[in-house]
Amino acid sequence: MVEVLRPGLQSTLQDTGRRVRALGIPSGGAADSVALRLANALVGNAADAAALEITLSGPKLRFRERAVVALCGAPFQMKLEGVDVPLNRAFTVQAGETLDIGGTSLGMRAVLALRGGLNGDVVFGSRSTDLRSGFGGRQGHAIQKGDELTVLPAEPRRVIRASLHPSLLTSVANHQVLRVLATAEAAPALLADLTRRAFTVSTQADRMGVRLQQNLSAPHDPARVSLPNVTGMVQLPPDGRPILLLPDSGTHGGYPTPLVVARVDLPRLAQLRPRGTVQFKLVNAGQATAALREAERTLRQTELTLQWLHAQGA
């Protein structure tokens, strides 16, 4: 249904990810889960429908059939048949038209949803692409020039004209303040060092993790065993440069992990851009839970409103 004329820097099929970390399988899924859910809601998909996650430079796509699409996330340039089209709202692409997604000067990633959801290889209950393991999505790789993307069937409905308020979107600011919780490995001196300074994001950043540039005094325990990791863990390797773990990170690791990013701020990891800066703000479990509940309440209210608008136009 959709021909890839240019793949972009790294464009992969992603949904909400896998739930089999106990088997040693990374969770995967869209790094900016908020962008995925909002884009799917705009086109009338279920929240977990597979979409195209794009990174820094987007793809150029020719549509062979009519489609309803929406792009949410970082503010990528986007043109339909050479004419600018808005982000964060649904619009129609007619058969034969070309959608060209350029670059972004802020943030790292956006999600392009197509009504019906993208089809791809289902592995462990998800169509998400695991680039390191080579499965899911398009045979485990990013889309390539000449690929044909297919879309799952969907009920015909009118296109709703709602636009999303910018406050609903994940922040793409060059300076990010991430709420974190301390773990049992957070010694007082190390905790103070981690939370008193701003760190610069290095160019070593992918779907597995983001390395920060400044060096800390890294604790070394040769007797430490490999322990479970989760997305958002702050690892401290021997070189003292912290690593923030993203969805494709391994399920276990031997480095100390003194901090973990609160779940409410995990989507911000997707938008950390090289040469941007990060600060850690220590919160407790109650504060992290309250912030997540408030963010989820707003997001679900938006999804329900868009569902209602779609139902009115069915």
Phi, psi and chi 1 to 4 in degrees:
 res  aa     phi    psi   chi1   chi2   chi3   chi4
   1 MET       -  -33.6  178.5  178.3  175.9      -
   2 VAL  -127.4  124.5 -177.4      -      -      -
   3 GLU   -98.5  132.9  179.3 -174.0   -0.1      -
   4 VAL   -86.7  109.3  178.3      -      -      -
   5 LEU   -87.0  -32.4  -57.7  179.2      -      -
   6 ARG  -146.2  130.1 -175.6 -171.5   68.7 -124.8
   7 PRO   -81.8  -18.1   28.9  -34.7      -      -
   8 GLY    82.7  176.2      -      -      -      -
   9 LEU   -63.3  -50.8 -179.4   63.7      -      -
  10 GLN  -157.3  104.6 -174.3 -177.0   85.4      -
  11 SER  -120.6  121.5  -55.0      -      -      -
  12 THR  -133.5  150.6   58.7      -      -      -
  13 LEU   -72.4  130.2  -90.9   67.2      -      -
  14 GLN  -143.5  144.1  -59.2  -67.7  -18.8      -
  15 ASP  -125.3 -143.4   54.3   22.5      -      -
  16 THR   -85.3   -0.1   50.8      -      -      -
  17 GLY    95.1 -173.6      -      -      -      -
  18 ARG  -105.9  159.5  -60.0  178.7  171.7   87.0
  19 ARG  -124.5   47.8  -56.3  -68.0 -175.7  -91.2
  20 VAL  -131.7   36.8  -73.4      -      -      -
  21 ARG   -61.2  -27.3  -69.4 -173.1   70.2   85.8
  22 ALA   -62.3  -19.9      -      -      -      -
  23 LEU   -93.0    5.3  -59.8  178.9      -      -
  24 GLY    82.9   17.2      -      -      -      -
  25 ILE  -101.9  123.0  -53.0  -61.8      -      -
  26 PRO   -56.3  151.2  -24.5   34.7      -      -
  27 SER   -69.3  -36.5   54.9      -      -      -
  28 GLY    61.2 -154.4      -      -      -      -
  29 GLY    89.7  169.7      -      -      -      -
  30 ALA   -58.0  131.0      -      -      -      -
  31 ALA   -65.7  -37.9      -      -      -      -
  32 ASP  -101.9   89.4 -174.1  -14.1      -      -
  33 SER   -65.9  -28.0   58.0      -      -      -
  34 VAL   -66.5  -44.9  171.0      -      -      -
  35 ALA   -59.8  -41.1      -      -      -      -
  36 LEU   -61.4  -49.0  174.2   71.3      -      -
  37 ARG   -65.5  -40.6  -71.2  173.6   61.2  177.5
  38 LEU   -68.9  -42.8  -70.0  172.9      -      -
  39 ALA   -63.2  -42.6      -      -      -      -
  40 ASN   -63.7  -40.7  -86.8  -31.0      -      -
  41 ALA   -64.1  -37.1      -      -      -      -
  42 LEU   -64.2  -36.7  -78.5  169.4      -      -
  43 VAL   -93.2   -2.8  -60.6      -      -      -
  44 GLY    91.7   20.2      -      -      -      -
  45 ASN   -89.7  164.4  -71.4  -16.4      -      -
  46 ALA   -66.1  155.3      -      -      -      -
  47 ALA   -61.7  -27.0      -      -      -      -
  48 ASP   -98.8   13.1   60.8   -7.4      -      -
  49 ALA   -65.3  144.3      -      -      -      -
  50 ALA   -73.6  139.2      -      -      -      -
  51 ALA  -137.0 -177.3      -      -      -      -
  52 LEU  -104.8  114.4 -164.9   62.7      -      -
  53 GLU   -88.5  126.3  178.2 -176.7  -88.5      -
  54 ILE  -114.9  150.4   63.0  177.5      -      -
  55 THR  -130.4  118.6  -54.7      -      -      -
  56 LEU    61.5  -48.0  -82.9  178.7      -      -
  57 SER  -135.8  125.9  176.4      -      -      -
  58 GLY   -92.4  175.9      -      -      -      -
  59 PRO   -88.7  167.5   33.7  -36.1      -      -
  60 LYS  -117.1  124.7 -174.3  174.8 -176.5  179.4
  61 LEU  -126.7  135.8  -52.4  170.4      -      -
  62 ARG  -107.1  126.1  178.2 -176.3  -68.0  128.8
  63 PHE   -94.5  127.1  -72.9   71.2      -      -
  64 ARG   -93.2  -12.1  -65.1 -174.5  175.2  173.3
  65 GLU  -137.1  161.0  -62.8  179.1   25.7      -
  66 ARG   -61.5  140.5  179.4 -177.8 -179.4  -85.0
  67 ALA  -145.3  156.4      -      -      -      -
  68 VAL  -112.7  125.3  177.0      -      -      -
  69 VAL  -133.2  162.7  -53.7      -      -      -
  70 ALA  -153.7  141.8      -      -      -      -
  71 LEU  -118.3  124.5 -177.4   70.9      -      -
  72 CYS  -130.3  150.0  -66.8      -      -      -
  73 GLY   127.3 -139.6      -      -      -      -
  74 ALA   -61.0  152.1      -      -      -      -
  75 PRO   -79.3   71.9   30.3  -36.3      -      -
  76 PHE   -70.1  147.4  -78.1   76.6      -      -
  77 GLN   -71.6  141.4  -61.6  171.5  -23.8      -
  78 MET  -148.4  131.3 -178.1  166.6   57.4      -
  79 LYS  -130.8  138.9  -66.3 -179.9 -178.4  -67.4
  80 LEU  -112.2  114.8  178.9   62.3      -      -
  81 GLU    52.8   40.7  -69.1  -66.0  -66.3      -
  82 GLY    81.6    0.0      -      -      -      -
  83 VAL  -110.2  132.8  178.4      -      -      -
  84 ASP   -58.2  137.4  -70.4  -25.9      -      -
  85 VAL  -126.4  149.6  -74.6      -      -      -
  86 PRO   -78.1  151.4   28.8  -34.9      -      -
  87 LEU   -85.8  167.2  -76.1   69.2      -      -
  88 ASN    62.3   31.1  -52.1  -43.9      -      -
  89 ARG  -157.1  155.0   64.5 -179.5  -61.3  176.4
  90 ALA   -82.6  146.6      -      -      -      -
  91 PHE  -150.0  164.9   60.4   93.7      -      -
  92 THR   -99.5  136.4  -58.8      -      -      -
  93 VAL  -111.3  124.3 -179.1      -      -      -
  94 GLN   -84.4  158.6  -58.8  -64.9  -18.2      -
  95 ALA   -56.7  132.4      -      -      -      -
  96 GLY    92.3  -10.1      -      -      -      -
  97 GLU   -85.2  158.0  -68.7 -173.8  -30.5      -
  98 THR  -117.6  130.4  -62.0      -      -      -
  99 LEU  -107.0  123.2 -177.4   66.4      -      -
 100 ASP  -117.2  113.4 -170.0  -13.0      -      -
 101 ILE  -104.3  118.7  -58.3  173.2      -      -
 102 GLY   -88.7 -129.9      -      -      -      -
 103 GLY  -111.5 -176.0      -      -      -      -
 104 THR  -139.0  142.3  178.8      -      -      -
 105 SER   -94.4   -8.2   59.0      -      -      -
 106 LEU  -132.9  142.7  -69.2  170.3      -      -
 107 GLY    71.2 -172.0      -      -      -      -
 108 MET  -126.9  -35.9  -83.3  -80.5  -76.7      -
 109 ARG  -136.0  153.2  -65.2  179.2  175.0   88.3
 110 ALA  -142.4  166.7      -      -      -      -
 111 VAL  -124.6  126.6  173.7      -      -      -
 112 LEU  -103.0  113.6 -179.8   71.7      -      -
 113 ALA  -102.1  141.6      -      -      -      -
 114 LEU  -119.1  136.0  -71.4   75.4      -      -
 115 ARG   -55.9  129.5  179.4  174.2  -70.3  174.0
 116 GLY   104.1  -31.7      -      -      -      -
 117 GLY    88.6  147.7      -      -      -      -
 118 LEU   -76.6  143.3  -71.7  171.7      -      -
 119 ASN   -89.8  149.9 -163.1    7.3      -      -
 120 GLY  -172.5  176.7      -      -      -      -
 121 ASP   -66.7  127.5  -61.7  -20.9      -      -
 122 VAL   -93.9  119.8  178.7      -      -      -
 123 VAL  -130.9  124.9 -179.0      -      -      -
 124 PHE    51.7   42.4  -67.0  108.7      -      -
 125 GLY    79.6   11.4      -      -      -      -
 126 SER  -142.7  147.7  168.6      -      -      -
 127 ARG   -91.2    3.4  -69.4 -175.0  170.1   86.5
 128 SER   -62.0  142.3  -71.3      -      -      -
 129 THR   -84.6  123.8  -53.9      -      -      -
 130 ASP  -104.1  101.0 -171.8  -45.8      -      -
 131 LEU   -67.1  -36.4  -67.2  169.8      -      -
 132 ARG   -72.1  -42.6 -174.4  178.2 -173.5 -174.4
 133 SER   -84.0  -20.5  -59.7      -      -      -
 134 GLY    77.7   41.3      -      -      -      -
 135 PHE  -142.1  166.8   58.2   67.9      -      -
 136 GLY    81.6  164.7      -      -      -      -
 137 GLY    59.1 -125.3      -      -      -      -
 138 ARG   -94.6   75.2  -61.9  -76.7  -56.8  175.5
 139 GLN    52.8   33.3  -66.0   81.7   49.4      -
 140 GLY    80.0   13.0      -      -      -      -
 141 HIS  -127.6  162.4   60.1   71.5      -      -
 142 ALA   -64.2  156.4      -      -      -      -
 143 ILE   -62.9  149.9   64.0  169.9      -      -
 144 GLN  -127.6  159.6  -59.8  171.6    3.4      -
 145 LYS   -57.3  131.6 -177.9  178.3  179.8  179.9
 146 GLY    93.9  -10.9      -      -      -      -
 147 ASP   -62.7  151.5  -82.2   -7.0      -      -
 148 GLU  -113.7  116.1  -63.2  -80.5  -14.0      -
 149 LEU   -93.5  135.8  -52.6 -179.6      -      -
 150 THR  -112.6  150.6   57.7      -      -      -
 151 VAL  -117.0  138.4 -178.1      -      -      -
 152 LEU   -72.4  152.5  -62.9  168.6      -      -
 153 PRO   -60.8  149.8  -20.3   31.9      -      -
 154 ALA  -145.1  153.1      -      -      -      -
 155 GLU   -67.1  137.0  -65.1 -179.4   10.2      -
 156 PRO   -69.7  124.8   23.9  -32.1      -      -
 157 ARG  -141.7  158.7  -67.8  178.7  175.2  175.8
 158 ARG   -70.6  160.8   69.4 -180.0  178.6   89.9
 159 VAL   -86.2  122.2  179.9      -      -      -
 160 ILE   -77.9  147.6   60.3  171.8      -      -
 161 ARG   -99.8   15.4  -60.4  -59.9  177.1 -174.7
 162 ALA   -68.2  143.9      -      -      -      -
 163 SER  -115.4  148.0  -63.9      -      -      -
 164 LEU   -85.9  139.6  -61.1  176.8      -      -
 165 HIS   -71.5  138.4 -167.8  -83.5      -      -
 166 PRO   -55.2  -27.8  -27.0   35.7      -      -
 167 SER   -66.0  -17.9   63.9      -      -      -
 168 LEU   -77.0  -20.1  -65.8  168.9      -      -
 169 LEU   -86.6  155.8  -56.7  168.0      -      -
 170 THR   -64.0  136.9  -57.4      -      -      -
 171 SER   -62.0  136.5  170.4      -      -      -
 172 VAL  -117.5   22.8  -66.5      -      -      -
 173 ALA   -62.3  151.4      -      -      -      -
 174 ASN   -70.9  -19.6  -78.6  -35.2      -      -
 175 HIS  -116.6  123.1  177.8   70.1      -      -
 176 GLN  -118.0  137.0  -66.0  -76.4   -8.3      -
 177 VAL  -108.0  114.1  177.9      -      -      -
 178 LEU  -103.2  127.6  -59.4  175.8      -      -
 179 ARG   -75.5  132.4  -74.4  163.8  -77.9 -165.9
 180 VAL  -132.6  155.4  -65.8      -      -      -
 181 LEU  -114.7  143.0  -65.7   94.5      -      -
 182 ALA   -80.0  144.9      -      -      -      -
 183 THR  -102.8 -179.5   73.0      -      -      -
 184 ALA   -66.4  -15.7      -      -      -      -
 185 GLU   -92.5    6.7  -63.6 -173.0  -76.1      -
 186 ALA   -90.6   88.8      -      -      -      -
 187 ALA   -65.5  148.2      -      -      -      -
 188 PRO   -53.0  -44.2  -27.7   35.4      -      -
 189 ALA   -66.4  -41.6      -      -      -      -
 190 LEU   -66.7  -40.9  177.8   59.0      -      -
 191 LEU   -61.2  -43.0 -170.9   60.3      -      -
 192 ALA   -63.4  -40.1      -      -      -      -
 193 ASP   -66.2  -37.6 -155.0   10.8      -      -
 194 LEU   -71.8  -30.6  -79.3  163.5      -      -
 195 THR  -102.9   -2.0   55.0      -      -      -
 196 ARG   -99.1   -7.0   69.2  175.8  172.6   81.0
 197 ARG  -126.2  165.4   65.2  171.2   75.5 -169.3
 198 ALA  -100.4  138.4      -      -      -      -
 199 PHE  -107.5  147.3  -66.4   88.9      -      -
 200 THR   -98.0  134.4  -58.3      -      -      -
 201 VAL   -75.7  128.8  179.5      -      -      -
 202 SER   -85.5  178.0   77.5      -      -      -
 203 THR   -79.8   -7.4   55.6      -      -      -
 204 GLN   -83.5   84.5  -66.9  176.7  -83.2      -
 205 ALA  -145.4  125.0      -      -      -      -
 206 ASP  -149.7 -163.7   57.2   20.3      -      -
 207 ARG   -75.8   -8.5  -76.9 -174.6   46.7   83.8
 208 MET   -87.4  -39.0  -68.1 -175.5   63.2      -
 209 GLY  -176.7  167.3      -      -      -      -
 210 VAL  -123.9  121.6  173.6      -      -      -
 211 ARG   -92.5  138.5 -173.6 -179.4  -72.2  -91.2
 212 LEU   -99.1  154.2  -53.3 -180.0      -      -
 213 GLN   -84.6  -40.7  -72.1 -175.3   -9.6      -
 214 GLN   -66.6  147.0  -75.0   85.1  -17.7      -
 215 ASN   -96.6  138.5  -69.4   62.4      -      -
 216 LEU  -114.2  167.0  -63.4  171.3      -      -
 217 SER   -79.4  105.1  177.1      -      -      -
 218 ALA   -86.1  126.0      -      -      -      -
 219 PRO   -67.7  143.3   25.1  -32.7      -      -
 220 HIS  -125.1  120.9  176.5   62.6      -      -
 221 ASP  -126.8   99.5 -179.9    5.2      -      -
 222 PRO   -62.6  -18.0   21.3  -32.1      -      -
 223 ALA   -90.5   -2.9      -      -      -      -
 224 ARG   -67.2  132.9 -172.6 -174.2 -169.9  -83.4
 225 VAL   -93.4  163.5  -62.6      -      -      -
 226 SER   -69.1  127.2 -178.0      -      -      -
 227 LEU  -120.2  159.9  -63.9  174.4      -      -
 228 PRO   -61.0  143.6  -23.5   34.7      -      -
 229 ASN  -113.4  158.2  -72.1  -30.4      -      -
 230 VAL  -134.1  160.4  -63.9      -      -      -
 231 THR   -57.3  134.5  -58.3      -      -      -
 232 GLY    98.5  -10.2      -      -      -      -
 233 MET   -60.4  143.5  -81.3  -77.2 -163.9      -
 234 VAL  -104.0  103.9 -178.8      -      -      -
 235 GLN   -86.0  148.5  -73.8 -172.8  -26.3      -
 236 LEU  -125.5   93.1 -163.6   55.8      -      -
 237 PRO   -73.7  172.9   26.4  -32.7      -      -
 238 PRO   -57.8  -28.4  -27.4   36.0      -      -
 239 ASP   -76.3   -5.2   66.8    3.3      -      -
 240 GLY    80.5    5.1      -      -      -      -
 241 ARG   -97.5  111.1  -64.9 -170.6  -64.8  158.5
 242 PRO   -61.3  148.8  -21.9   33.3      -      -
 243 ILE  -122.2  125.7  -58.1  170.8      -      -
 244 LEU   -93.3  123.7  -58.0  176.5      -      -
 245 LEU   -83.5  133.3  -60.0 -174.4      -      -
 246 LEU  -106.3 -178.9  -93.9   70.1      -      -
 247 PRO   -59.1  -26.9  -28.7   37.3      -      -
 248 ASP   -91.5   10.1  -75.6   -2.6      -      -
 249 SER   -68.4  157.0   60.4      -      -      -
 250 GLY   -64.3  162.2      -      -      -      -
 251 THR   -85.7  -13.9   58.3      -      -      -
 252 HIS  -138.2  156.8  -69.9   71.4      -      -
 253 GLY  -160.1  156.7      -      -      -      -
 254 GLY  -100.5   -4.1      -      -      -      -
 255 TYR   -80.9  150.1  -62.7  148.0      -      -
 256 PRO   -60.8  145.4  -21.6   32.7      -      -
 257 THR  -130.3   83.7   52.0      -      -      -
 258 PRO   -74.2  -20.6   26.0  -34.1      -      -
 259 LEU  -134.6  157.3  -62.2  175.1      -      -
 260 VAL  -138.0  133.6   60.1      -      -      -
 261 VAL   -69.4  133.5  176.5      -      -      -
 262 ALA   -58.8  142.9      -      -      -      -
 263 ARG   -56.4  -33.9 -175.6  175.4  170.3 -174.4
 264 VAL   -61.4  -26.9   67.5      -      -      -
 265 ASP  -101.4    4.6  -77.4  -14.3      -      -
 266 LEU   -59.3  -39.8  -69.3 -177.4      -      -
 267 PRO   -58.1  -26.6  -27.4   37.5      -      -
 268 ARG   -66.6  -26.1  -67.3 -176.7  177.9 -138.4
 269 LEU   -61.1  -32.6  -59.6 -176.9      -      -
 270 ALA   -65.1  -24.1      -      -      -      -
 271 GLN  -103.6    5.4  -56.3  -61.8   -6.7      -
 272 LEU   -69.8  122.8  -66.5  179.9      -      -
 273 ARG  -109.6  138.9 -171.4 -178.4  178.6   96.7
 274 PRO   -49.7  136.0  -30.0   37.4      -      -
 275 ARG    78.8   -2.1  -68.0 -179.0  -69.9  -81.1
 276 GLY   -75.9  175.2      -      -      -      -
 277 THR  -125.1  154.1   54.8      -      -      -
 278 VAL  -135.2  138.9  172.7      -      -      -
 279 GLN  -125.3  149.3  -80.4 -174.8  -75.9      -
 280 PHE  -104.3  129.8  -62.1  124.0      -      -
 281 LYS  -113.8  115.8  178.6 -178.2  178.5 -178.9
 282 LEU   -73.5  128.2 -167.4   63.4      -      -
 283 VAL  -130.4  165.8  -63.3      -      -      -
 284 ASN   -99.0  174.6   58.6   39.4      -      -
 285 ALA   -61.5  -37.8      -      -      -      -
 286 GLY   -64.3  -42.7      -      -      -      -
 287 GLN   -66.8  -40.4  -68.0  169.2  -38.3      -
 288 ALA   -64.5  -41.6      -      -      -      -
 289 THR   -65.6  -43.2  -59.1      -      -      -
 290 ALA   -63.0  -41.3      -      -      -      -
 291 ALA   -65.6  -40.3      -      -      -      -
 292 LEU   -65.7  -42.4  177.7   61.6      -      -
 293 ARG   -61.1  -42.0  -75.9  176.7  174.9  166.6
 294 GLU   -66.6  -43.9  177.1   60.9   22.2      -
 295 ALA   -64.7  -41.4      -      -      -      -
 296 GLU   -68.4  -36.6 -173.0   65.1   20.3      -
 297 ARG   -61.5  -45.1 -178.2 -168.2   65.4   80.0
 298 THR   -65.4  -42.4  -58.5      -      -      -
 299 LEU   -66.2  -44.6 -173.9   53.7      -      -
 300 ARG   -66.7  -36.4  -70.2 -171.3 -177.9 -175.3
 301 GLN   -62.4  -40.3 -170.9  174.6   58.4      -
 302 THR   -64.3  -45.3  -58.3      -      -      -
 303 GLU   -60.8  -42.8  -71.0  173.7  -40.3      -
 304 LEU   -66.0  -39.2  -71.7  171.4      -      -
 305 THR   -62.6  -44.7  -60.2      -      -      -
 306 LEU   -66.7  -37.1  -68.4  170.8      -      -
 307 GLN   -60.3  -42.4  -73.7  175.3   13.6      -
 308 TRP   -64.0  -42.6 -179.1   84.0      -      -
 309 LEU   -63.8  -39.6  -70.7  172.3      -      -
 310 HIS   -63.9  -41.8  -79.1  -66.3      -      -
 311 ALA   -63.1  -35.1      -      -      -      -
 312 GLN   -67.2  -27.1  -61.2  -53.4  -58.1      -
 313 GLY  -101.9    8.1      -      -      -      -
 314 ALA   -63.2      -      -      -      -      -
